[in-house]
Amino acid sequence: MSRPRIVIVGAGFAGYRTARTLSRLTRHQADITLLNPTDYFLYLPLLPQVAAGILEPRRVSVSLSGTLPRVRLVLGEADGIDLDGRTVHYTDPEGGEGALRYDRLVLAAGSVNKLLPIPGVAEHAHGFRGLPEALYLRDHVTRQVELAAAAGDRAESAARCTFVVVGAGYTGTEVAAHGQMYTDAQVRRHPMRTGMRPRWMLLDVAERVLPEMDERLSRTAERVLRQRGVDVRMGTSVKEATHDGVLLTDGTTVDTRTLVWCVGVRPDPLVESLGLPVERGRLLVDPHLQVPGRPELFACGDVAAVPDLSRPGQYTPMTAQHAWRHGKVCAQNVAASLGIGGERRAYRHRDMGFVVDLGGAKAAANPLGVPLSGPAAGAVTRGYHLAAMPGNRVRVAADWLLDAVLPRQAVQLGLVRSWSVPLESASPEVARVPGRPDSDAAGGPADGARAGDRSGGDSAAGRSGAGAGAGEHRPDGEPAQGRQSESAAKQPGREPAKNQPGGEPAKAQPGGEPSKNQPGPEPAKNQPAENRPAKKQPGEAHAAAGGAGRHRRPAEAAEPRPRAPGKPRKASEPPRAAKPPATPKPSATPKPSTTPEPSAMPESSRPPGARVPGAPAPSRSARPPAHPGPEPPANQPPPGPDIAPGPVKRTDGRAAEGDS
């Protein structure tokens, strides 16, 4: 008899706990498969400390295969679920499609960014839901402070040193608190010429910071933020965002190059595509985390509307604390439904309280309803995180100790490009394919077909590398420049130098040309120009995707176009013009030519370079003669337009190496 197949979709707090508990309960009595876009579990509460340089990225990521040895890991993203056929269809990170059959299915896909219909936010804001976004934000903030320190214009320096965070919940408050400390430490080591200090702004339409917590703790957190210099503005939000600033709802315009979006989350749109009853985007389940009428289907975490038995008529909130507990109860009930383990359990909980790390020794916490602040709250907060983490506890504690005694290194790692972390309604756990903007990488017919599997047009396919465009900031915070037309780029003397405005950025600069071993459409150097595949324009890639349900960003800042074959021209080198053809001297007494036409002459008697009428013109990429040809006789007609009368200097630096 074959063993039952259990498929778990998602490895967040709920999915990871379900897989770990099931592997312990079943003990090889069932085949457990975990489908997730990444190979790690991400401990989200410590993500602001990664952005602030306190913790290294590996400290908050736990290996799935290393901690779940009896669970089969499948990298991919669920595109659709056939409930009647009991099959999960998915796409792997390289675009391949697959299917997983199941006897029991656990949906734990988690949540995604919640966007609001505010002009410019999707194009110019940065989300904060995944490891790539935290790494990019750290590089971006570091770069803005360094550029501001070198800027001579006070207005530009002030704009680069202004960081706006929207959302005063747990994530937004911690991002602003740790961000202010990070930039202050950076400025102390490298003072600005203008003498100004970086400014962080925290905006929210709510009346107070951390509205989910006790009012006393909320006031404490706001006082700590203001003492550090954070500009806290409650009852205010963003009305419009542009590449160089934001317009607030109170009519104020703030010049900035950084807008961090921490407004909130919503359930993964995969749930709505199932056609089952939902509550505000969450799948309705019974107290046993089972979908009514579907005994093989379970749901937990942010995608599940679990009845709160302590408050009749309400559902448990979307928090990591509840998701972690959902996973344990869900695993026990899945095992019980297969006749493994004990009886089913209903989900009951006792609120353990909340903790908010404000950086240093400051924090706000209410463990078991007891409000704490100051160093005591800081000790409770970090102790809670160490106890809740499924791994890396010693490494995290070591990083905290080192941060207390050693200065942080504010350097740009350049690991994530801005177009790799677009703000969209798709989970951002995975950065887009390195080395090329997504508008050029994704968007084939299969891409559009898979997009239709998600409801409402908000596909989560961005997790596996789809959807992205541009209209975002360049690495220096300036708006992305449009590409020159292909025809203009091919004309001699029209291509800009690499480091000039509108030109191709240098390879080693952020946002520049991908490295040689990275995937990308750069042709081989020795390949003939006429055989090289033409690259898609940003508009073509976006049109190919068809917009079939995917939430995409405008494809404005696409990948820089490679130069023509050969070495790139230096910024100081002017374009070289071809040597004009020499005009033959006219004969004093022109005589009728007795030389027959090249087509009528024997092949051995034709002059070198003569072109036969009707024959194809020689390739423009052919190597020019090494020595200038002899001056044509006076009685011979001048050469045709396709025959060079003399040597022509190459402008691509390949005259000495030849073409293959």
N, C-alpha and C positions, 0 to 999 in steps of 0.2 A: 504494500500500500504506500502510495506516494505521500510525502509530507505536505501539510498545508502551506500555501504561499501567502506571506504577509508583505505588503508593500506600504512603505511610509513615504509620503511626499513632503519633503521639507525637513531640514535639520536645524531648526531654531531651538528655542528653549523647550517647546512642547515636543517637537519631533525627535530631538536628541534624547530627551528623557524617556520617551516612548521606546526608542530603539534600544537604549541601554537596559531598561527594565525588562523588555521582552526577551532580550538575549539571555538574561539571567533566569527568567521564569521558564522559558521553553527548553533550554539546554539541548539543542540540536533536534528537538521534536518538530520544528517548523523551519522553513526557509524564509529568512527575513532579508528584505531588500530595502535599502534606503536610497531614495532619489533626491539629489540635491545639486545645485549648480556649482558648489565649491566642495573641496575636500576637507573643510574645517568647520567647526562650530565657533561662532563669533559671540563673545561675551559683550553685548552691546553697552551695558552701563559704564564700561571703562573706555569707550571710544573717545570721549572728549580728552582724556589724558593722553591718548595716542596723538591726537591733533596738537596737543600742547607740548609734545616732546618728552613727557614724563615716562611713558611706557613705550616699548618697542612693539611693532605690529604683531610679532609672534607671541607676545605675552597674552594677548586677548583672543588668540585663535588656538583652538584645540583640535588636533588631528582626529578625523573620524575613523580612519582605518587603524590608527594606533590605539584608540580607546574603545573601539567596538570590533574586536577581533572576530566575533561570530556573526557579523552582519555584512552582507554584500553591499558595497557602495557602488552606485551607478551615478556618474556625473551627467547631469542634464537638467532640463527644465520641462515640467509638465505642460504640454500644449493643450491637451484635451483628455477627457475621461469618458470612455464608453461604459456606462453603468450596466447596460443589459449584457454586453459582452465581457464585462469585468476585465477591462484592459485600460491601461494608462499609456497614452502616447506622449513621447517626449522628444526633445531635440538636444543633442549633446553639444559641448562647447565649440566643436568644429563644424557644426551644421548638419551632422548626420542625424537621421531619424531612427527611432526605435520604439518598441512596445513592451510593456510588462504585464503579464497576466497575474491575477491575484485571486485569492479566496477571501482575504480580509484586506481592506484598504483603510489606512489612517491618513486623513488630510490634516496636515500641519504646515501649510504653505506660508503662514505668517502674514505680515502686513507690508504695505508699500507706502510711498510718499503720498500725502494728501495735497493736491494742488487746488488752488482757488482761482477763479476767473479774473486775475489781475493782470493787466497788460504788462508784458515784459518780464514777468517772473520766470516763466519757463525758459526764456532765452538767457537771462542774466544772473539768475540765482544759483547757488550751490546747495544741494541737499546734504543731509548728514545721517545716512542710514547704513552705511557700509564701510568696510576698511579702505577701499580705494578713495572714497570721498574724504575720509579723515587724513589720509596721506597727502592728497592733493591740497586740502585746506592748509596743512602745515607748510607745504612748499609755497603756496600762494601768499600766505601771511608773511612768511619770511622774506619773500621776494619783494612784496610791497614796502616793507620797512626798509630794506636795503636800497630800493629805488628812491624812496622818499629821502633817505639820508644823503643821497648823491644829487638830488634835484636842487637847483638853485631857485626855482620858483616856489614861493611859500604856498600859493594856492594849490599847486600840484602836489606838493609834499603833504598838505593837510588832507587832500582827497585820498591819497594812497594810504594814509595812516588812519583813516576812518573805516571801521568795520561794523556793519549793521547786521544784527541777529534778530530774526523775526520769530517770535514764539518764546514765552517765558515759562514754559513747562520745565520738566526735569532736564531734558537734553539742552534746550536753549539756554537755561540758566547756567548749567555747567560749562557750556561752550564759551559764554561770555566771561564767566569767572576765571576759567583757566586761560582763556585767550588774553585777557588783560595782563595777567601775571607773566605770560610768555613774552609778549611784546615789550613790557616794561623791562624785563631782564635783557632782552636783545638791545634795547636803546641804551641801557646803562653801560654795556660793553662797547657800543658804537654810537655815540651821541650824534644827533642830527645837527646839521649846519644851521637850520632855522631855529633850533632850540625847542621845538614843540614836542608834545608827548602823544603817543598813539591813543586814539579814542575808540572805545567800544560802546555801541548803542544796543540796548535791549528793548524791543518793541513787542507789545501785545495788546489786543483789544480788551483783555480782562482787566478787572479793577486792581488786581494785585499780582505780585510775582508768586509763582507756585500755587495757583488757586486750589490744587488738589490737597494741599497740606493744611495743617492748623494755621489759623490766622496769626498766631504768635510767631510760629516758625517762618511764615511768609514775611513778616516784618523784619525778622532777624536776617533772613537771606537778602532782602532788599537793602538793609543797612550795610551789610558786608560789601555788597556790590558797589554801592555809592561811595563807601570809604576808599575803595580801590580805584575809583575814577570812572566806573561804568555809568554811562548816561541811560538811566532807566526811565522809560516813557510808557506808562500804562494808559490804556484807552486810546492808543494810537497804533496804526499799522501802515502798511505800504499801499498806496493808491496806484502807483505806476513805477516801473523800473526801467532804466536805460543803462547803456554801457558805462556811463560816467556819473550816475547818481540815482537817487530815488526821490519820488514825490510822496510825502506822507499824507495821511488823511486829514491832518490839521492844516494843510496848505504849506507846510515847510518843505523846502527842497534841501536835500543833503547830498553833497558831492562825495562820492565814494566809488571805489573799485571792487568792493567786496560786499556781497549780500548772501547771508547764510539762512537757509530756509529750514526752520525747525517747528513748523506749525503743528504738525501731527501726522498721523498715519490713518490708513483705511485698510480693510481686509483685502487680501489678494483677489483680483478680479477673476481668477480661475473659479472661485466658488459660484459666482453668478452665472457662469456658463453651463452649470450642471442642470439648471431648470428646476431646482428643488427650493422649497420655502426658505426664505432668508429674512433676517432682521437687521436692517441697516447694513446690508452687505455681508453679514455673518450667517453661516449655515445653522439653522435651528436644529438642536439636538436635545435629547432627554437628559435627565440628571446622570445617566450612565455614559454620556458622551457618544451615544449611538443615534444615528439618523432614523427617525420614525419611518417605518415601512421599508427600511433597507438594513436588514440585520448584518450584512457584510460590510457596511460603511460606518466608519467612526470619524470624528473630527475633534480637534482640540487646539488650544492656543488662540491666536487672534482671529482665526477664520471661523471659530465656533461661538455661537450664542448659547452659553451654558447657563441654565437657570440657577439663580442665586437662592439657595434654600433658606438662607438666613434673612432674605428680604424678598418675600413673595412678589411675583410680577416683574422682577428685575433680573438682569443678567450680570455675570461677573465682568469686571472691566478688563480692557485689553492691556494687561501689564505683564512684565516678565515673571513676576512672582506667581501669578495665576497660571501662566502658560507652563511653568516648570512643574507645578502640582498637577495640572491637567495631564501631563505626559505620564506621570506615574499611575494615576487612576485609569487612564485610557489603556495602558499596557496591561494592567490587571484584568480589565474587562474584555480585551481582545483575547487574552489567553483563556479566560473563563468561557468565552463563546466557542472555543475550540476544544473544550473539555480538558484544558491544562490549567492546573492551579486551583484556586478556591472559587468562591462565589463572586458574583458581580458586586461592585461597590458604587454607591452614589457619590457624586463630588460634593463634599462639604469642606469648608475652609474657615480658618480664623485669620483675620488680617494681622499680619506681622508688623505693619507699619512701613514707612518709607524712609529712604536716606538720600541725601543730596550732598555730593562732595563739592565744596566751593574752593578747593585748592589750599595748599599749605596745611595748617592745622584747623582750618575753618570748615564747618559743615553744618547741616541742619538735618535732624533725624527725630523720628518719633517711634522708637521700637516699642511694640506692644502698647502703643498709645501714650507713652511717656515722652513728652517733648524735651529734646536736648539741643544744645547749641555749643559752639566753641570747641575746644580741644576734646572734650568728652564725646561730643557728636562725631568729631573726626575719627576718634579711635573706634567708635561703634560702626561708623560707615565703612571704614577699611577692613575691619574685622568681618563684617557681614559679607563683603565682596570676596574675601579670601575663603570664607566658608562656602559660599555659593558657587565658586568657580569649580568646574569639573577637572581642572588640571592647571599646571604652571603656577601653582601657589607660591612656591619658593622663589621662582624667578620674578614674579610680580612684587613680592615683599622686598627682594633685593633691589629692584629698580626704585621702589619708594625710598629705601634707605639711602641709596646713592644720590637720588635727587635732592635729599635733604642736606647733603654735605658737599656735593659737587655741582658746579654750574652746568647748565644745559648747553648743548651744542646746537646752535641755530644755523643749520645748513640746509640747502636745497638738494634733495635726493634726485629729483626729476624722474621718479618712477611712474607717475600717472600724469597724463596730459588732460587738459581741460575738456577736450571733446570726448574723453573716455568716461566722464562722470556727469552726464547731463541730468538735469532735474526733470524727471518724468514719473508717471504713475507706474513704474515697474521697479522691482526690487533691485537695488544697486550693489548686491554682494560682489559682483564680478565686474572688473573694468572691461571696457570694450577691447577688441582684438588689437594688440599693440602694433604700432607701426603704420596705421592707416586710420583715417576718420571713418566712422561707421557708415556715413552716407555713401561711401565708395565700397565698403566691405560687405554690407548686407543689402538686402532689398531685391533679391531675385524673385522669380515667380513662386518658388516654394515658400519664401519668406512671407509673401502676401497671402498665400493660401493658409499658412499656419495662423496668421493674424486673425482670420475669421473665426477661429475656434474660441476666442475670448469674447465675452460679451461687452457691449458698450464701447467697443473700439479701444479699450485700454488694455492691450495685451501686455503681459509681463515678459514678453520675449526679449526685452532689453537685457535681461540677466545673462543671456547666452550670447550677447554680442550684437543685438539688433537695435535699431533705432537711434539715431543720434545725430544730431546735427550740429548745427553750429549756431551762429548768432551768439556765441558765448564769448567770454573774455579770452583774449590772447594771454600768454603767460605773463606779460607785463601789465595786464589789466586794460590794454587798449582794445577797441573793437577790432574784430577780424576784418582784414581787407579782402575785397573780392579779387578773384583770380583774373589775370589778363586773358583776353580771348586767345584761342589757340593760333589763329591766323597772325595776330600781332606778335605772339611769342616766336613764331617761326621766321619772321622777317629779320634780316641782319641789322644789328644796331638798335633793335627795339626791346630786347630783353634786358630788364634791370639787373644790376649787380645784386649779389646775394644779400648783402646786409643793407641795401637801400630800401626805402619804403616801397612796398608792393612787390619786392623781390622774394627770392627763395631764402628762407632762413638758413643759417649755418647748421651743419649736421649736429654739432654738439650742443646746440641751444635748445631749450625746451620748446616743443612744438615743431621742431625741425624735421629734416629728412630722417626716416627710420634707418637704424643701423643695418649693415649688409646682411646679417643673418636673421633679421626679423622678417616676418611675413609682410609683404608689401608688393605693390605692382611695379617696382623699379625694374626696367629691363636690364639684361646683361650688358656689360660695357662693350663687348666685342660683337654684339649682334647688330646686323645691318639695320639702319634706321627704318628702311621700308618694311622690314619684317617685324618690327616691334609692335606689340599690341597697343592700340590707342586707349588712353585712360578715359574713364567716364568723367564727364563734368558733374558738378554737384547736383545740378538740376536733373540730369539724366538718371542718376542713381535714385534720387527721390521719386522720380516718376516711375521708375521700374518697381519700386516698392509698392506703388499704387495707393499708399495710404489706407490700405485695407484694414482698418481697425486699429492700427498701431498708433500710439501717441508719440509722434515724432516732433523733433525740434527743427526749425528752419535750417536748411543746409546752406549756410552762408560761409562758414569758415571750414573749408575742406582742406584736404592734404595739399601741400605745396607741390607744384608740377616740377618734375625733373627737367634739367637742362637738356639741350640737344646732345647727341653723342659726343663724348670727349670730356676733357677736364673742364671744371667750372671756371668761368672768368673771374679774376680777382676784382674786388670792389674798385680799386684804383685804375684798372686797366680799361681804357676806352675801347669801344667796339672797333674792330678792324674792317676796313672796307676793301673789297676785292680790287685788284689792280685793273684799271680800265684797259680794254683790248687796244693793241697798237693798230693804227690806221695805215694801211699800205700806201706807199707813195704812188701817185698816179703817173703813168708813163707819159712822156712828152708827146709821142705819136702812137697812140694806142693801136695795136694790131689785133686782128681777129685771132682769137685763141685757136690753136690747133690741137689742144689737149682734149681728148675725148671725155665724155661724161664718166664718172666713176663707175656707174652701173655697166657701161660698155667695155670697161677695161678688164683685163685679166686680174685676178686677185693679187697675183705676185707683183703686178705693175702699178697697183693703186698707191698713191702717195699716203704716207702715214697719216692717220686721223681723218681720212676722207670718209664722208658719210654717204652711204648708198641711199638713194631716194626710196622711201617706203620702209626702210629698215628702222627698228625701234631706236630711240635716242639712247645714248649711253647713260648708265646710272649716274645720278648726281653725287652719289657717295663713293664713286670710283676714285682710286688714288690718282692724283695729278701726276704728270710726268716729272721725273726727277730733274731733268735739264730742259731749259727752254728750247722749243723747236726752231728750226731755221726760218729765216724771214721768207715769206711766200714770194714767188716770182712776181714781177710787175704785171705780167700778162695773165696772171691767175686771179680769178674772182676771189674776193675776201671770204673767209670761212663763214659758215652759217652760224646762227645764234647759239646752237648747242655745242659748238666746238670751241674750246678755249684756245686762243692763238698763242698763249704763253703761260707761264706758271702763275697760279693763283694762290695766294697765301691762305692757309687754313685758319679759320677763326675758332676752331674747337680744340686745338692743341693736339691733334692726332696726325699731323702731316708726317711725322717721323716714324709712326708705328704701323701705319697701314690699316686697312679695313679687312675684316674677315667676311 
